[in-house]
């Protein structure tokens, strides 16, 4: 039996209204004003279909994914991905545009800087956008994450972290401010489990330096905390093979000092003794990173240089090594100064 014309018109009208309603909903849903732009700040961020306690996973985001923030609720944010997927994430998993740009700037700085040291995180560590505990956290690093280290900066420890109960000054005044304490922060590039990298600042004592053996024992016997080390060259070993020869720099005393290193030592391989010997010692320095390693003619005699703040105008010091002898090279305007020459201490 054919459908009456009036019924067909009514059904058609309902269909048109339904399509218009769906279109309006979709338009409203996807044209929701964007509050801000943010980036996924963890290796894997869960996208939920709701902000309620009972909810389902809508998808996962990768570190650095660009997101449009549509809404905030408690400590969650509604976001839209580049593909148009909408869901909820924890606000702690987001990085602001400013913070993301700082991270990119740090990436560029690290890429253009020489590596001064290598190590691995000793404990779970916060990677921050700047040196200091008050700087925004970029992400958290697990224990044992390899890091390349580029620059060191001493930072004053917040008073709340150093205040001692019932502390008194020398005059017995309980209200006397505690002594200012500083700690070392390092700019590092961390290599994550998925082989990606992220750059930021980490507290220096949270990193185990991977100083090659037997340098840690030599540094310990000299009372020196290692800042940086370099392989200068390699020499043939009478037992076969080759042995590296090292430059080692560090400081004495607590962390947070103004100088990156206050002394340096060169260790050469003794053919007769079959052990490392101290070929050169320089102390009373206030050296600043980076330390630059040079070689004459590519594979020739090694040399090194750095800025020393105790010299007039913070001049650059240049040293050259030939066999086991290390000497300071005179620079322009230093004709009247005696040349430094390394001494080989016994043992």
SERO-4910 file (N, C-alpha, C, O; in steps of 0.05 Angstrom, whole numbers):
BEGIN
 pado doro    nc1    nc2    nc3   cac1   cac2   cac3    cc1    cc2    cc3    oc1    oc2    oc3
  Unk    A     17    -24      0      0      0      0     18     25      0     34     27     18
  Unk    A     15     43    -18     32     67    -20     28     85      4      6     88     15
  Unk    A     51     98     13     50    116     36     37    142     27     46    154      7
  Unk    A     17    151     41      5    177     34     25    199     32     46    200     45
  Unk    A     19    217     14     37    240      9     42    256     34     64    266     38
  Unk    A     22    260     50     24    276     74     44    263     94     59    277    107
  Unk    A     43    236     95     60    222    113     89    224    104    108    227    119
  Unk    A     93    222     77    119    225     66    132    252     72    155    254     78
  Unk    A    115    273     69    125    300     76    133    302    105    153    314    112
  Unk    A    116    289    122    122    290    151    149    276    158    165    286    173
  Unk    A    152    252    146    177    238    150    202    253    140    223    253    152
  Unk    A    197    265    117    219    281    105    226    304    123    250    311    126
  Unk    A    205    316    134    210    339    152    226    330    177    244    344    186
  Unk    A    218    307    188    233    296    211    262    291    205    280    297    221
  Unk    A    267    280    181    294    274    173    311    299    170    334    301    179
  Unk    A    298    320    158    313    345    155    319    358    182    342    367    186
  Unk    A    300    357    200    305    368    227    327    353    241    344    365    255
  Unk    A    326    326    239    347    309    252    375    316    241    394    319    257
  Unk    A    377    318    215    403    325    203    413    352    212    436    356    218
  Unk    A    394    372    213    402    398    222    411    398    251    429    412    259
  Unk    A    397    382    268    405    380    296    433    368    300    449    378    315
  Unk    A    437    346    285    464    334    286    485    353    277    507    355    289
  Unk    A    480    367    255    500    386    244    505    408    264    528    417    268
  Unk    A    484    417    277    487    439    297    504    429    321    521    444    331
  Unk    A    498    404    329    513    393    352    543    390    345    560    398    361
  Unk    A    548    379    321    576    376    313    590    403    310    613    406    317
  Unk    A    575    422    299    587    448    296    594    461    323    615    472    327
  Unk    A    575    458    342    580    469    369    603    454    383    620    466    396
  Unk    A    603    427    379    622    411    392    651    417    383    669    418    399
  Unk    A    654    420    356    680    424    346    688    454    344    712    460    340
  Unk    A    669    471    348    676    500    348    678    511    376    678    536    379
  Unk    A    679    494    396    682    503    423    707    520    425    728    511    416
  Unk    A    706    544    436    729    562    436    754    549    449    752    536    469
  Unk    A    776    554    437    802    544    447    812    563    468    816    587    463
  Unk    A    817    553    493    826    570    515    856    576    512    865    598    518
  Unk    A    871    555    504    900    558    501    911    534    486    896    515    481
  Unk    A    936    535    480    949    513    467    969    501    487    982    516    502
  Unk    A    972    475    487    990    461    505   1002    437    491    995    431    468
  Unk    A   1022    425    504   1035    402    492   1036    379    513   1038    383    537
  Unk    A   1034    354    502   1036    331    520   1064    330    532   1084    331    518
  Unk    A   1064    328    559   1090    330    573   1102    305    584   1122    306    598
  Unk    A   1090    282    578   1101    256    587   1103    238    563   1092    242    542
  Unk    A   1119    217    567   1124    198    545   1098    186    534   1096    182    510
  Unk    A   1079    181    552   1053    171    544   1032    183    562   1032    180    587
  Unk    A   1013    198    550    992    211    565    965    198    557    959    195    534
  Unk    A    950    191    578    924    178    573    902    199    568    900    218    583
  Unk    A    887    195    547    865    212    540    839    198    548    833    176    538
  Unk    A    823    210    566    799    198    576    774    210    563    775    232    553
  Unk    A    752    194    562    728    204    549    711    222    568    692    234    559
  Unk    A    719    224    593    704    239    612    722    248    635    743    237    638
  Unk    A    712    268    649    727    277    673    717    263    698    726    269    720
  Unk    A    697    245    696    685    231    718    704    209    729    723    202    715
  Unk    A    698    199    752    715    178    763    712    152    747    732    138    743
  Unk    A    688    146    738    684    123    721    685    132    692    667    147    683
  Unk    A    704    123    677    708    132    650    724    112    634    733     92    645
  Unk    A    727    117    609    741     99    591    763    113    576    762    138    573
  Unk    A    783     98    568    806    109    553    797    115    524    787     97    511
  Unk    A    802    139    515    796    147    488    820    144    469    817    140    445
  Unk    A    844    145    481    868    143    465    892    150    482    890    155    506
  Unk    A    915    151    469    940    158    483    955    179    466    953    180    442
  Unk    A    969    197    480    984    218    468   1014    214    472   1022    202    492
  Unk    A   1030    223    453   1059    221    456   1070    248    465   1058    269    462
  Unk    A   1094    246    477   1108    270    486   1111    290    463   1120    283    441
  Unk    A   1103    315    468   1105    336    448   1081    339    430   1081    357    413
  Unk    A   1060    322    432   1036    326    416   1024    353    422   1020    360    445
  Unk    A   1017    367    401   1004    394    404    975    390    409    961    375    396
  Unk    A    964    405    429    936    401    438    923    429    441    936    448    448
  Unk    A    897    429    435    881    453    441    865    448    467    851    428    469
  Unk    A    869    466    486    855    463    511    827    476    509    825    500    503
  Unk    A    806    461    515    779    470    512    765    477    538    747    493    539
  Unk    A    774    464    560    760    468    585    778    458    608    797    443    604
  Unk    A    772    468    632    787    459    656    766    450    677    745    462    679
  Unk    A    772    429    691    755    419    712    772    407    734    786    386    729
  Unk    A    772    419    758    789    411    780    818    410    769    829    430    761
  Unk    A    831    387    770    859    385    760    861    370    734    881    357    728
  Unk    A    840    373    718    839    360    691    834    382    670    824    404    676
  Unk    A    840    374    645    836    393    623    824    377    600    832    355    594
  Unk    A    804    389    587    793    377    563    809    388    539    813    412    536
  Unk    A    818    370    522    836    377    500    826    365    474    811    346    474
  Unk    A    835    377    453    830    367    426    856    363    411    873    381    411
  Unk    A    860    339    400    884    333    386    884    344    358    864    355    349
  Unk    A    906    342    344    908    351    317    890    336    298    882    347    277
  Unk    A    883    312    305    864    296    288    835    301    295    817    289    283
  Unk    A    830    318    315    802    324    323    791    308    345    768    311    353
  Unk    A    807    290    357    798    273    379    797    290    405    816    304    411
  Unk    A    774    289    419    770    305    443    769    287    467    757    266    466
  Unk    A    782    295    489    782    279    513    794    295    536    800    319    534
  Unk    A    797    281    559    807    294    583    834    282    591    838    258    588
  Unk    A    852    300    601    878    292    611    884    306    637    871    326    644
  Unk    A    903    295    652    911    309    676    927    334    669    944    333    652
  Unk    A    921    356    683    935    381    677    965    378    682    981    392    669
  Unk    A    973    361    700   1002    357    705   1016    344    682   1041    344    681
  Unk    A   1001    333    662   1013    320    639   1016    340    616   1024    332    594
  Unk    A   1010    366    620   1011    386    599   1034    406    603   1041    412    626
  Unk    A   1045    415    581   1065    436    582   1054    460    567   1043    458    545
  Unk    A   1058    483    579   1048    508    567   1066    514    542   1087    503    538
  Unk    A   1056    533    526   1071    541    502   1098    554    510   1118    548    498
  Unk    A   1098    570    531   1123    583    540   1142    562    550   1166    564    544
  Unk    A   1133    543    566   1150    522    576   1161    504    553   1184    496    553
  Unk    A   1143    498    534   1152    482    511   1174    497    495   1192    484    486
  Unk    A   1171    523    492   1191    539    478   1218    539    493   1239    537    481
  Unk    A   1216    540    520   1241    539    536   1255    512    532   1279    511    530
  Unk    A   1239    491    530   1251    465    526   1264    463    499   1286    452    496
  Unk    A   1251    474    478   1263    474    452   1289    491    451   1308    484    438
  Unk    A   1289    513    466   1313    530    468   1336    515    482   1359    517    473
  Unk    A   1329    500    502   1349    484    516   1360    462    498   1384    456    499
  Unk    A   1342    450    482   1351    430    463   1372    441    444   1392    429    438
  Unk    A   1366    465    434   1384    478    415   1411    486    429   1432    483    417
  Unk    A   1409    495    454   1434    502    468   1451    477    473   1475    478    469
  Unk    A   1439    455    481   1454    430    485   1466    420    459   1489    411    459
  Unk    A   1451    422    437   1461    413    411   1486    428    402   1503    418    388
  Unk    A   1488    454    411   1510    471    403   1533    471    423   1552    486    419
  Unk    A   1531    455    445   1550    456    466   1566    430    468   1555    409    462
  Unk    A   1591    431    477   1606    406    480   1597    392    506   1589    404    525
  Unk    A   1599    365    506   1592    350    529   1615    351    549   1638    345    542
  Unk    A   1609    360    574   1630    363    594   1632    338    612   1654    333    624
  Unk    A   1611    323    615   1612    299    632   1588    281    624   1569    290    611
  Unk    A   1590    256    633   1568    237    628   1562    223    654   1579    220    671
  Unk    A   1537    214    657   1529    200    681   1502    188    678   1492    184    655
  Unk    A   1490    181    700   1463    169    701   1450    178    726   1463    182    747
  Unk    A   1423    182    725   1408    191    749   1411    170    771   1407    146    767
  Unk    A   1418    180    795   1422    163    818   1395    155    830   1392    132    841
  Unk    A   1376    172    829   1349    168    840   1328    179    821   1336    191    800
  Unk    A   1303    176    826   1282    189    811   1287    219    813   1289    230    836
  Unk    A   1288    233    791   1297    261    791   1278    278    774   1269    270    753
  Unk    A   1273    303    784   1257    322    769   1275    337    749   1296    348    757
  Unk    A   1267    337    724   1281    353    703   1266    379    700   1242    379    695
  Unk    A   1280    401    704   1266    427    705   1275    445    682   1295    441    669
  Unk    A   1258    466    677   1263    484    655   1286    503    660   1297    516    642
  Unk    A   1294    506    685   1316    524    693   1329    513    718   1318    495    731
  Unk    A   1352    524    725   1366    514    750   1351    524    775   1345    548    777
  Unk    A   1346    506    793   1332    514    818   1307    498    822   1293    490    804
  Unk    A   1301    494    848   1277    478    855   1251    492    848   1230    478    846
  Unk    A   1251    518    845   1226    533    839   1220    534    810   1199    544    802
  Unk    A   1238    525    793   1234    526    764   1213    505    756   1212    484    768
  Unk    A   1197    510    736   1176    491    727   1188    464    720   1210    462    707
  Unk    A   1174    443    728   1184    416    721   1176    408    693   1153    411    685
  Unk    A   1196    399    678   1191    390    651   1180    362    651   1159    356    638
  Unk    A   1192    344    666   1183    317    669   1200    303    691   1219    315    701
  Unk    A   1193    279    698   1207    264    718   1224    242    705   1214    228    687
  Unk    A   1249    240    713   1266    219    703   1268    196    722   1270    200    746
  Unk    A   1268    172    712   1270    148    729   1300    145    737   1317    159    727
  Unk    A   1304    127    756   1331    121    764   1346    107    742   1335     90    728
  Unk    A   1372    114    739   1388    100    719   1386    111    691   1396     98    672
  Unk    A   1374    134    686   1372    146    660   1398    159    652   1409    175    667
  Unk    A   1410    151    629   1436    163    621   1432    193    614   1412    201    602
  Unk    A   1452    209    622   1451    238    616   1478    247    606   1499    238    615
  Unk    A   1477    266    588   1500    281    579   1499    309    593   1477    321    594
  Unk    A   1521    319    603   1521    343    620   1537    365    606   1558    360    595
  Unk    A   1525    389    605   1536    411    589   1545    435    605   1565    447    599
  Unk    A   1530    442    625   1537    467    640   1528    464    669   1508    450    675
  Unk    A   1543    477    687   1537    476    716   1530    504    725   1542    524    716
  Unk    A   1511    506    744   1504    532    755   1498    528    785   1481    512    792
  Unk    A   1511    543    802   1504    542    831   1479    559    836   1476    580    825
  Unk    A   1461    548    853   1436    561    858   1431    560    889   1436    540    902
  Unk    A   1422    582    899   1416    584    927   1393    566    935   1372    565    921
  Unk    A   1397    551    956   1376    532    966   1354    549    980   1361    566    996
  Unk    A   1329    544    974   1307    558    988   1310    555   1018   1318    535   1029
  Unk    A   1303    577   1033   1307    578   1062   1292    555   1075   1303    543   1094
  Unk    A   1268    548   1066   1252    527   1078   1267    500   1077   1262    483   1095
  Unk    A   1284    496   1057   1298    471   1054   1323    469   1071   1334    447   1075
  Unk    A   1332    492   1082   1357    492   1097   1353    500   1126   1371    497   1142
  Unk    A   1329    511   1133   1325    521   1160   1327    498   1180   1317    476   1176
  Unk    A   1341    504   1202   1345    484   1223   1328    493   1247   1329    517   1255
  Unk    A   1313    476   1260   1298    483   1284   1316    492   1306   1337    481   1311
  Unk    A   1307    513   1320   1322    525   1343   1350    533   1335   1368    534   1352
  Unk    A   1355    539   1309   1381    548   1301   1387    576   1312   1369    593   1313
  Unk    A   1412    580   1321   1419    606   1333   1444    616   1320   1462    601   1311
  Unk    A   1446    643   1318   1470    655   1308   1492    655   1329   1488    645   1351
  Unk    A   1515    666   1322   1538    666   1340   1532    683   1365   1543    679   1386
  Unk    A   1513    702   1362   1506    719   1385   1483    707   1401   1474    719   1420
  Unk    A   1474    683   1395   1453    670   1410   1426    678   1402   1407    670   1416
  Unk    A   1423    694   1381   1396    703   1373   1383    682   1356   1392    675   1334
  Unk    A   1360    671   1366   1346    650   1351   1335    659   1325   1329    643   1308
  Unk    A   1331    686   1322   1320    696   1297   1340    702   1276   1333    711   1254
  Unk    A   1366    697   1281   1387    702   1261   1382    684   1237   1377    661   1240
  Unk    A   1385    696   1213   1380    680   1189   1402    658   1185   1425    663   1193
  Unk    A   1394    635   1175   1414    614   1170   1433    622   1148   1428    638   1131
  Unk    A   1457    609   1149   1477    615   1129   1466    607   1101   1452    587   1099
  Unk    A   1473    622   1081   1464    617   1054   1478    592   1044   1502    589   1045
  Unk    A   1462    573   1034   1472    548   1024   1466    547    994   1444    554    986
  Unk    A   1485    537    978   1480    534    950   1485    505    941   1498    490    955
  Unk    A   1472    498    919   1475    471    908   1480    473    878   1474    493    865
  Unk    A   1491    451    867   1498    450    839   1475    440    823   1462    420    829
  Unk    A   1469    454    801   1449    445    781   1464    443    754   1481    458    748
  Unk    A   1456    422    739   1469    416    713   1448    416    691   1427    406    694
  Unk    A   1456    429    669   1441    426    644   1448    399    632   1471    394    626
  Unk    A   1428    382    628   1433    355    618   1414    349    595   1393    361    592
  Unk    A   1423    330    579   1405    318    559   1402    288    566   1421    273    566
  Unk    A   1378    281    573   1372    254    582   1363    236    558   1347    245    542
  Unk    A   1373    212    558   1365    193    537   1345    173    550   1352    158    568
  Unk    A   1320    173    540   1299    158    551   1299    129    541   1313    122    522
  Unk    A   1281    113    552   1280     84    545   1273     80    516   1282     60    504
  Unk    A   1257     98    504   1250     95    476   1270    107    457   1265    110    433
  Unk    A   1294    115    468   1316    126    453   1311    155    445   1328    167    431
  Unk    A   1290    168    454   1286    196    450   1301    211    472   1310    200    492
  Unk    A   1305    238    468   1320    254    487   1303    277    496   1285    286    482
  Unk    A   1309    287    520   1296    311    531   1317    326    546   1334    314    560
  Unk    A   1316    353    545   1337    370    557   1325    387    579   1302    396    577
  Unk    A   1340    391    600   1332    407    623   1353    408    644   1375    399    640
  Unk    A   1346    419    667   1364    422    689   1357    402    711   1334    398    717
  Unk    A   1378    390    723   1374    370    744   1394    376    767   1416    386    762
  Unk    A   1386    369    791   1403    373    814   1428    355    812   1426    331    808
  Unk    A   1452    368    814   1476    353    809   1481    328    825   1490    308    815
  Unk    A   1473    329    851   1479    306    868   1460    283    862   1463    261    874
  Unk    A   1440    287    845   1423    265    837   1434    250    813   1421    232    802
  Unk    A   1459    257    804   1471    244    781   1497    230    790   1514    242    804
  Unk    A   1500    205    782   1526    191    786   1543    195    762   1536    187    740
  Unk    A   1566    208    766   1584    213    744   1598    187    736   1606    171    753
  Unk    A   1599    181    710   1611    157    700   1641    162    693   1649    161    670
  Unk    A   1656    168    714   1684    174    711   1699    148    707   1696    129    722
  Unk    A   1716    146    685   1730    121    680   1750    113    702   1762    131    714
  Unk    A   1752     87    707   1772     78    726   1800     82    715   1804     80    691
  Unk    A   1820     87    732   1819     89    761   1817    118    771   1825    124    794
  Unk    A   1806    136    755   1805    165    762   1790    171    787   1799    188    803
  Unk    A   1768    157    793   1754    163    818   1772    159    843   1770    175    862
  Unk    A   1789    139    843   1807    134    866   1827    156    868   1833    166    890
  Unk    A   1838    165    845   1858    187    846   1845    213    856   1857    228    871
  Unk    A   1821    218    846   1807    242    855   1801    242    884   1804    262    898
  Unk    A   1792    218    894   1786    216    923   1811    220    940   1809    233    960
  Unk    A   1833    208    932   1858    212    948   1867    241    948   1881    249    966
  Unk    A   1860    256    927   1867    284    926   1847    302    939   1850    326    939
  Unk    A   1825    290    949   1804    306    961   1788    323    942   1779    345    948
  Unk    A   1786    313    917   1774    329    896   1747    317    887   1746    293    882
  Unk    A   1727    334    885   1701    325    873   1703    331    843   1708    354    834
  Unk    A   1699    311    827   1703    313    798   1681    330    785   1657    327    791
  Unk    A   1689    349    768   1671    365    752   1669    355    723   1648    352    712
  Unk    A   1693    351    712   1694    342    684   1720    327    679   1739    329    694
  Unk    A   1720    311    658   1744    296    650   1744    292    620   1723    292    607
  Unk    A   1768    288    609   1771    284    581   1793    264    575   1813    263    590
  Unk    A   1790    249    554   1812    232    544   1829    250    526   1819    260    506
  Unk    A   1854    254    533   1872    272    517   1883    257    493   1883    268    471
  Unk    A   1892    233    497   1903    217    475   1906    188    485   1898    181    507
  Unk    A   1918    171    468   1923    143    475   1952    137    468   1963    147    448
  Unk    A   1964    121    486   1992    113    481   1994     82    481   1977     69    493
  Unk    A   2014     72    468   2018     43    467   2026     32    494   2041     45    509
  Unk    A   2016      9    501   2022     -4    526   2042    -27    520   2038    -41    500
  Unk    A   2062    -29    537   2082    -50    532   2070    -78    534   2082    -97    525
  Unk    A   2047    -80    546   2034   -106    549   2015   -111    525   2002   -132    523
  Unk    A   2016    -93    506   1998    -96    482   1974    -78    485   1964    -73    507
  Unk    A   1964    -68    463   1941    -50    463   1949    -21    469   1972    -14    466
  Unk    A   1929     -5    476   1933     23    481   1920     31    508   1902     18    518
  Unk    A   1931     52    519   1920     63    544   1912     92    540   1928    108    529
  Unk    A   1888    101    549   1881    129    547   1896    145    569   1902    135    590
  Unk    A   1901    171    562   1912    189    582   1892    212    586   1879    220    567
  Unk    A   1889    221    611   1866    237    619   1873    264    630   1894    269    641
  Unk    A   1854    283    625   1853    308    640   1829    306    659   1807    299    651
  Unk    A   1834    313    684   1813    312    704   1812    339    719   1832    349    727
  Unk    A   1788    350    722   1784    376    735   1762    373    757   1743    357    753
  Unk    A   1766    387    778   1746    386    800   1750    407    821   1766    426    817
  Unk    A   1736    405    843   1737    424    864   1741    410    891   1736    386    894
  Unk    A   1750    425    910   1751    416    938   1729    431    954   1723    454    948
  Unk    A   1718    417    973   1697    430    989   1669    424    980   1666    406    962
  Unk    A   1649    437    991   1621    431    986   1612    440    958   1627    455    944
  Unk    A   1589    431    950   1577    439    925   1568    468    927   1567    480    948
  Unk    A   1560    480    904   1550    507    903   1571    528    902   1565    552    907
  Unk    A   1596    521    895   1617    541    893   1615    557    868   1603    548    848
  Unk    A   1627    581    868   1625    599    845   1641    588    821   1634    593    798
  Unk    A   1663    573    827   1680    563    806   1671    535    798   1664    519    815
  Unk    A   1672    529    772   1665    502    763   1687    482    771   1680    459    777
  Unk    A   1712    491    771   1733    474    781   1756    492    791   1760    514    781
  Unk    A   1770    483    812   1792    498    824   1819    485    820   1839    497    827
  Unk    A   1819    461    810   1845    447    804   1841    428    781   1819    418    776
  Unk    A   1863    422    768   1862    401    747   1887    385    748   1908    394    758
  Unk    A   1885    360    738   1907    342    738   1908    327    711   1887    322    699
  Unk    A   1932    320    702   1935    304    678   1948    278    687   1968    278    701
  Unk    A   1936    256    679   1946    229    686   1955    215    661   1941    212    641
  Unk    A   1981    207    662   1993    193    639   1999    164    647   2002    157    671
  Unk    A   2001    147    627   2006    119    632   2036    113    634   2052    120    615
  Unk    A   2045    101    657   2073     95    660   2079     67    649   2069     47    658
  Unk    A   2097     67    629   2104     42    616   2118     23    636   2113     -1    635
  Unk    A   2136     33    652   2151     16    670   2135      8    694   2135    -15    703
  Unk    A   2120     27    706   2105     22    730   2079      7    724   2067     -5    741
  Unk    A   2070      9    699   2045     -3    690   2021      7    707   2004     -8    716
  Unk    A   2022     33    711   1999     46    725   1999     76    717   2018     86    705
  Unk    A   1977     89    724   1975    118    718   1992    134    738   1993    128    761
  Unk    A   2004    155    727   2020    173    743   2010    202    739   2000    209    717
  Unk    A   2012    218    759   2004    246    757   2026    262    743   2048    266    755
  Unk    A   2021    270    719   2041    285    703   2040    315    707   2059    329    702
  Unk    A   2016    325    715   2013    354    717   1991    361    737   1971    347    738
  Unk    A   1996    382    753   1977    391    772   1975    422    770   1996    435    770
  Unk    A   1952    433    769   1947    462    770   1926    467    791   1904    454    790
  Unk    A   1931    485    810   1912    491    831   1907    521    833   1918    536    818
  Unk    A   1892    529    853   1885    557    858   1873    570    833   1877    593    827
  Unk    A   1856    554    819   1842    563    796   1814    571    803   1803    565    824
  Unk    A   1801    585    784   1772    588    785   1763    585    756   1755    603    742
  Unk    A   1764    559    748   1758    553    720   1728    552    714   1712    544    731
  Unk    A   1721    560    690   1693    558    681   1691    540    657   1708    540    639
  Unk    A   1670    525    656   1664    508    633   1655    525    610   1643    546    615
  Unk    A   1660    517    585   1671    491    577   1701    490    577   1715    511    574
  Unk    A   1712    465    579   1740    460    574   1742    451    545   1728    432    537
  Unk    A   1760    464    530   1763    457    501   1788    441    497   1809    448    506
  Unk    A   1784    418    483   1807    400    477   1815    405    448   1798    406    430
  Unk    A   1841    407    444   1852    412    417   1874    391    411   1885    380    430
  Unk    A   1879    387    386   1901    369    378   1916    382    354   1903    390    334
  Unk    A   1941    384    356   1957    395    334   1958    375    311   1967    353    314
  Unk    A   1949    384    288   1950    367    265   1931    344    266   1935    323    254
  Unk    A   1909    346    282   1889    325    283   1897    304    303   1884    302    324
  Unk    A   1917    287    297   1925    266    315   1951    272    330   1963    255    341
  Unk    A   1959    298    330   1984    306    343   1981    310    372   1963    299    385
  Unk    A   1999    326    384   1999    331    412   1973    344    421   1963    363    408
  Unk    A   1961    335    443   1936    347    452   1941    373    468   1963    377    479
  Unk    A   1921    389    470   1921    413    486   1894    418    498   1874    405    490
  Unk    A   1892    437    516   1866    444    527   1866    473    537   1887    484    542
  Unk    A   1843    485    538   1840    512    546   1814    517    561   1795    501    558
  Unk    A   1812    538    576   1788    545    591   1791    574    601   1813    585    602
  Unk    A   1769    585    609   1769    612    621   1774    609    651   1761    594    665
  Unk    A   1793    625    660   1800    625    689   1794    653    701   1806    673    693
  Unk    A   1775    653    720   1765    679    730   1784    692    749   1781    716    754
  Unk    A   1804    678    760   1824    691    777   1845    706    761   1860    722    773
  Unk    A   1847    701    735   1865    717    719   1852    744    712   1828    747    713
  Unk    A   1869    764    707   1859    790    700   1840    789    677   1847    780    655
  Unk    A   1816    799    681   1796    799    660   1785    772    653   1772    769    632
  Unk    A   1790    752    670   1780    726    664   1791    714    638   1776    704    622
  Unk    A   1817    716    635   1830    708    610   1828    678    606   1824    662    624
  Unk    A   1832    671    580   1832    643    573   1860    631    578   1880    643    570
  Unk    A   1861    609    592   1887    595    596   1889    572    575   1870    558    570
  Unk    A   1913    570    563   1918    550    543   1941    533    552   1962    543    560
  Unk    A   1938    507    550   1959    488    557   1964    469    533   1946    462    518
  Unk    A   1989    461    531   1997    442    510   2013    419    523   2029    423    541
  Unk    A   2008    395    513   2020    371    523   2038    359    502   2029    356    479
  Unk    A   2063    351    509   2080    336    491   2091    313    507   2105    316    527
  Unk    A   2085    289    498   2092    264    512   2080    266    540   2055    265    543
  Unk    A   2096    268    561   2084    270    588   2088    297    601   2084    300    625
  Unk    A   2096    317    585   2101    344    595   2078    362    587   2071    364    564
  Unk    A   2067    377    607   2045    396    602   2055    424    609   2064    428    632
  Unk    A   2052    442    591   2061    470    596   2038    489    589   2023    484    571
  Unk    A   2038    511    604   2019    532    597   2031    549    574   2055    556    575
  Unk    A   2015    555    555   2023    570    531   2018    600    537   1997    608    544
  Unk    A   2039    616    532   2036    645    536   2018    656    514   2020    649    491
  Unk    A   2001    674    523   1983    689    505   1993    717    501   2012    726    514
  Unk    A   1981    731    482   1989    759    477   1987    776    502   1967    775    516
  Unk    A   2008    791    508   2008    808    531   2018    794    557   2017    806    578
  Unk    A   2027    769    555   2036    755    578   2066    749    576   2075    729    589
  Unk    A   2081    765    562   2109    759    558   2125    759    584   2145    744    586
  Unk    A   2116    775    603   2131    777    628   2125    755    648   2138    753    669
  Unk    A   2106    738    642   2098    718    661   2114    692    656   2118    684    633
  Unk    A   2122    679    677   2137    654    675   2117    632    665   2094    631    673
  Unk    A   2128    615    649   2112    593    639   2108    572    660   2127    565    674
  Unk    A   2083    562    663   2078    540    682   2088    514    671   2088    510    646
  Unk    A   2098    497    688   2107    471    680   2098    450    700   2101    454    724
  Unk    A   2087    429    690   2077    409    708   2099    393    721   2120    390    710
  Unk    A   2093    385    746   2112    368    761   2099    340    763   2075    337    765
  Unk    A   2116    320    763   2106    293    765   2110    283    794   2132    275    802
  Unk    A   2089    284    811   2092    275    838   2097    245    838   2089    230    820
  Unk    A   2109    236    860   2114    207    862   2087    193    869   2070    205    883
  Unk    A   2084    169    859   2060    153    865   2038    159    847   2016    147    850
***
